[in-house]
Structure formats: C-alpha cells, structure tokens
C-alpha cells in the first residue's frame, strides 16, 4: 500500500526522486498522468492495468465518459526510475500540475499523487477532520 508524504525538489531537467519507501510498490516502470485537484497521479503497472480496465468499460456513447477517458489517457506516460532513483516528469505534465521546483509526493493507497508544494499545503489545510468524520458514514466507512 502506498502511504506517506515526501518532499523533494525537481532538478533542472524535470526529474524527481522516487522515495525509496515507495520504489518497491511502484516498480522500476510506472505510469503518470494528469490527476484531479491540480496534481498528477502515478500508478504502478498493475494498478494502471486495473484503472485502464475501468476506463475501457465506460460507454463510448456517453460524452462525460469520453471526456473522462481523454483526460486521463491523453497525458499518460510511462516513467522509468534511473540509477539515482529519479524519474523524468514530461513538461506537459509538469505544466499541468504547476511543478517547478518543490514537490510533494503522497501515497494514497493504490496510487501516488505528485503536487506542487504550495498547492498541496493549501489543499491539506482545507481538509477538515470533522468534515471527513461526518462523511464517513455516507462513504460506508
């Protein structure tokens, strides 16, 4: 399970270090794509196949479903970890997530989210434990 919060800097080429604690679960090759809320999503190969299967099951006749598939697949790319533990984030994805220098990688179970540091701090600041607690029953937790 992918968990934790890790702060790293992108180098001048747009490479980011994959935290050692996450490398085993992510594997040497993984997929990153545009995510929701202004971050990037990163999936291990196995989790990407699960996600892709769900995307393939969406009806082509539904415009929202087509847009959903376009959003996630158009920017998706396979990344490989180099000998120094870094991976390259393509410029289109860095731009999509406003990644320039400081980044936060968070584990959220089946995927990673890669955030601009300030955007993550703002998002995290707005997460209310009381609101989460009140919604747990609705979510079946």
Buried (B, 14 or more C-beta within 10 A) or exposed (E): EBEEEBEBEBEEEBBBBBBEEBBEBBBEEBBBBBBEEBBBBBBBEEBBEEBBEEEEEEEEEEEEBEEBBEBBEEBBEEBEBEEEBBBBBEEEBBEBBEBBEBBBBBBBEBBBBBBBBEBBEEBEEEEEEEEEEEEEEEEEE
